[in-house]
């Protein structure tokens, strides 16, 4: 195709110059140079993207490969890139070594509870900061944003003491209720609600709709993209949470999957293949959700930068 276009440029240049090939030569050379530079640029981009994809995907491949090895094969040097003899029994053994079925149940309850609480709290708070004009609204919102700069480790001890005084330690309440605080989600929903036209709100007021009806029946159906983004990011954050579940749970029956993976090691040895087996199983839900909902993850990055 490029050669046909080049030949067409030559004929066109010859026609315009009255058949003078000397005038067409610089044009042909410039076109050829531009085509070569474009190909080199595209090739460089593809090579860089391939290297980036390799560095991103190789740790996942090595995790799955190691999960199919024996303990001896996993620590051999040089390391194996492919399992010499695939040990599919590791995926059966992991369920017998620790109660991972219970861990998955705890993580599922943890995720569903947090997502349900955040759905109402985050959307209502975002709507209030965007559409309800109450005294000190902007100052309160700036105070919320200021709390985003406080590291979680600063409030860790005080949060634990508060939950212990309530008797919530080693319960689902300790896992779920403190995670309702999701300031990034409130910020995202506020930014999205501010982009919706005021005429919708005025029309609802004329029809006699209450504030809650306007929020739930007018704005929430229009805010489905932002709401899905909040729920998806909440799922990934809560599912892979480690520090907080480790602190507020004590019994083996209340541990989550991420804490369960850490239990596969002790002071003297590490069962590396079983750890990789558990990590593979724990990563599957996030991989599946990201595969089917990756457009919403990208939309969340775009929405977080919107403003009025």
C-alpha positions in Angstrom: 0.0 0.0 0.0 2.8 2.4 0.9 4.6 1.6 -2.5 1.4 2.3 -4.4 1.0 5.7 -2.7 4.7 6.4 -3.4 4.2 5.5 -7.1 1.2 7.8 -7.2 3.2 10.6 -5.7 5.9 10.1 -8.4 3.3 10.2 -11.3 1.6 13.2 -9.8 4.9 15.1 -9.3 6.0 14.2 -12.9 2.7 15.6 -14.2 2.9 18.8 -12.2 6.5 19.4 -13.3 5.9 18.5 -17.0 7.7 15.2 -16.8 10.7 16.6 -15.1 12.0 13.7 -13.0 14.6 15.9 -11.3 11.8 17.9 -9.5 10.1 14.7 -8.3 13.2 13.1 -6.8 13.3 15.3 -3.6 9.6 14.8 -3.0 10.0 11.0 -3.3 13.0 11.0 -1.0 11.1 13.0 1.6 8.1 10.7 1.4 10.3 7.6 1.7 12.1 9.1 4.7 8.8 10.0 6.4 7.4 6.5 5.9 10.6 4.9 7.3 10.5 7.2 10.4 6.9 6.3 10.9 7.6 2.6 10.8 10.5 2.9 13.2 8.3 5.0 15.6 5.5 2.4 15.5 8.0 -0.5 15.9 9.6 1.2 19.0 6.2 1.7 20.6 5.3 -2.0 20.0 8.6 -3.1 21.5 8.2 -0.9 24.6 4.6 -2.1 25.0 5.7 -5.7 24.7 8.4 -5.2 27.4 5.9 -3.6 29.7 3.4 -6.4 29.1 6.1 -9.0 29.8 7.2 -7.4 33.1 3.6 -7.1 34.2 2.4 -10.6 33.2 5.6 -12.6 34.0 5.1 -12.5 37.9 1.6 -13.9 37.4 2.9 -16.7 35.1 5.7 -17.5 37.6 3.2 -17.7 40.4 1.0 -20.2 38.5 4.1 -22.1 37.4 5.5 -22.4 40.9 2.1 -23.5 42.3 2.5 -26.7 40.1 6.0 -27.6 41.5 7.2 -29.5 44.5 9.1 -27.8 47.3 12.4 -29.1 46.0 11.8 -27.9 42.4 10.7 -24.4 43.6 14.1 -23.8 45.3 16.3 -25.3 42.7 18.9 -23.0 41.0 18.7 -22.0 38.2 14.9 -21.7 38.7 12.5 -23.6 36.5 10.4 -21.5 34.2 8.1 -24.5 33.5 7.1 -27.1 36.2 9.1 -30.4 35.4 6.2 -32.5 36.6 3.0 -30.6 37.2 1.7 -31.1 40.7 -2.0 -30.6 40.4 -2.3 -32.2 43.8 -1.2 -28.9 45.3 -4.6 -27.5 44.5 -6.3 -30.3 46.4 -3.8 -30.2 49.3 -4.4 -26.5 50.0 -7.9 -27.2 51.1 -6.8 -29.9 53.5 -3.8 -27.9 55.0 -5.9 -25.0 56.2 -9.7 -24.2 56.2 -9.5 -22.1 53.0 -13.2 -22.7 52.3 -13.9 -20.8 55.6 -11.4 -18.1 54.6 -13.1 -17.6 51.3 -16.5 -17.4 53.0 -15.1 -14.8 55.5 -13.7 -12.7 52.6 -16.9 -12.9 50.7 -19.0 -11.7 53.7 -16.4 -9.0 54.3 -16.6 -7.8 50.6 -20.4 -7.9 50.4 -20.9 -6.1 53.7 -18.4 -3.3 52.8 -19.8 -2.8 49.3 -23.4 -2.6 50.6 -22.5 -0.1 53.2 -20.3 2.0 50.9 -23.1 2.0 48.2 -25.4 4.0 50.5 -23.0 6.1 52.4 -20.8 7.1 49.5 -23.6 7.9 47.1 -25.6 9.8 49.7 -22.6 11.8 50.9 -21.5 12.5 47.3 -25.1 13.7 46.4 -25.2 15.9 49.5 -21.9 17.6 48.8 -22.8 18.1 45.2 -26.5 19.1 45.2 -27.5 20.2 48.7 -26.5 23.7 49.7 -26.1 23.5 53.4 -24.0 25.9 55.6 -20.3 25.0 55.6 -20.7 22.4 52.8 -17.4 23.2 51.0 -15.4 23.5 54.3 -16.7 20.1 55.5 -15.8 18.6 52.1 -12.3 20.0 52.3 -12.0 18.5 55.8 -13.0 15.1 54.3 -10.2 15.5 51.7 -7.7 16.4 54.4 -8.3 13.1 56.1 -7.2 11.4 52.9 -3.7 12.6 53.6 -3.6 10.9 57.0 -2.0 7.4 56.8 -4.0 4.5 58.0 -1.2 3.5 60.4 -1.8 6.7 62.4 -5.4 5.7 63.3 -4.7 2.0 63.6 -4.2 1.8 67.4 -7.1 4.1 68.3 -9.5 2.2 65.9 -8.5 -1.1 67.5 -9.0 0.3 71.1 -12.5 1.6 70.1 -13.5 -1.7 68.5 -12.2 -3.6 71.6 -14.3 -1.4 73.9 -17.3 -2.2 71.8 -16.6 -6.0 72.0 -16.3 -6.3 68.2 -12.9 -7.9 67.9 -12.9 -11.2 66.1 -16.4 -10.5 64.6 -17.7 -9.5 61.1 -18.6 -6.1 62.5 -14.9 -5.3 63.1 -14.1 -6.3 59.5 -17.0 -4.4 57.8 -18.1 -1.3 59.7 -14.7 0.6 59.8 -14.3 0.1 56.0 -17.4 2.3 55.4 -15.1 5.3 55.5 -14.3 5.7 51.8 -13.4 9.3 51.2 -12.1 8.7 47.7 -15.5 7.2 46.7 -17.3 10.2 48.2 -15.0 12.5 46.1 -15.7 10.5 43.0 -19.5 10.5 43.4 -19.5 14.3 44.2 -17.6 15.1 41.1 -19.9 12.9 39.0 -23.1 14.4 40.5 -21.8 17.9 39.8 -21.6 17.2 36.1 -25.4 16.4 35.9 -27.6 19.3 34.7 -29.5 21.3 37.3 -32.7 21.2 35.2 -33.2 17.6 36.3 -33.3 18.7 39.9 -35.6 21.6 39.2 -38.0 19.4 37.3 -38.2 17.0 40.2 -38.8 19.8 42.6 -41.7 21.1 40.4 -43.2 17.6 40.5 -43.1 17.6 44.3 -40.3 15.1 44.7 -38.6 15.0 48.1 -34.8 15.2 48.5 -34.5 11.4 48.9 -36.7 10.8 45.9 -34.6 13.1 43.8 -31.5 11.3 44.9 -32.7 7.8 44.5 -35.0 8.0 41.4 -33.5 10.8 39.4 -29.8 11.0 40.1 -28.8 7.4 41.0 -30.0 5.8 37.7 -27.8 8.4 35.9 -24.9 7.7 38.2 -24.6 4.0 37.4 -21.1 4.3 35.7 -19.6 6.1 38.8 -21.4 3.8 41.2 -20.0 0.7 39.4 -16.5 2.2 39.6 -16.8 2.7 43.3 -18.0 -0.9 43.8 -15.3 -2.4 41.6 -12.5 -0.5 43.4 -14.1 -1.4 46.7 -14.1 -5.1 45.8 -10.4 -5.1 44.8 -9.4 -3.1 47.9 -11.3 -5.2 50.4 -10.6 -8.6 48.9 -6.8 -8.1 49.1 -6.8 -6.4 52.5 -4.3 -7.9 54.9 -3.3 -5.6 57.8 -6.7 -4.7 59.1 -8.1 -8.3 59.0 -4.9 -9.5 60.6 -5.3 -7.1 63.6 -9.1 -7.4 64.3 -9.4 -11.2 63.9 -7.9 -13.7 66.3 -9.4 -17.1 65.7 -8.6 -19.3 62.7 -12.3 -19.4 61.8 -12.5 -15.6 61.3 -9.3 -15.2 59.1 -9.7 -13.9 55.5 -7.9 -15.3 52.4 -5.0 -12.9 52.5 -4.3 -13.7 56.1 -4.7 -17.4 55.3 -1.9 -17.2 52.8 0.5 -15.9 55.4 -0.4 -18.8 57.7 1.4 -21.2 55.2 4.7 -20.2 56.6 6.2 -20.5 60.0 9.4 -19.6 61.8 11.5 -22.3 60.3 10.3 -23.0 56.8 8.0 -21.7 54.0 5.9 -24.0 51.8 6.5 -21.9 48.7 4.4 -24.0 46.2 1.4 -24.1 48.5 1.7 -20.3 49.1 1.7 -19.8 45.3 -1.2 -22.2 45.0 -3.2 -20.2 47.5 -2.2 -16.9 45.9 -3.4 -18.1 42.5 -6.8 -19.1 43.9 -7.1 -15.8 45.7 -6.2 -13.8 42.6 -8.7 -15.5 40.4 -11.8 -13.4 41.4 -10.0 -10.1 40.9 -8.6 -11.3 37.5 -12.1 -12.4 36.3 -13.7 -9.2 37.4 -11.0 -7.1 35.8 -11.3 -9.0 32.6 -15.0 -8.4 32.3 -15.1 -4.9 33.8 -11.8 -3.3 32.8 -13.5 -0.4 31.0 -15.0 0.7 34.3 -11.6 0.6 35.9 -10.3 2.9 33.2 -13.4 5.1 33.6 -12.7 5.4 37.3 -9.3 6.9 36.5 -10.9 9.4 34.1 -13.7 10.2 36.5 -11.4 10.9 39.4 -9.9 13.8 37.5 -13.2 15.5 36.6 -14.3 18.7 38.2 -16.9 21.3 37.7 
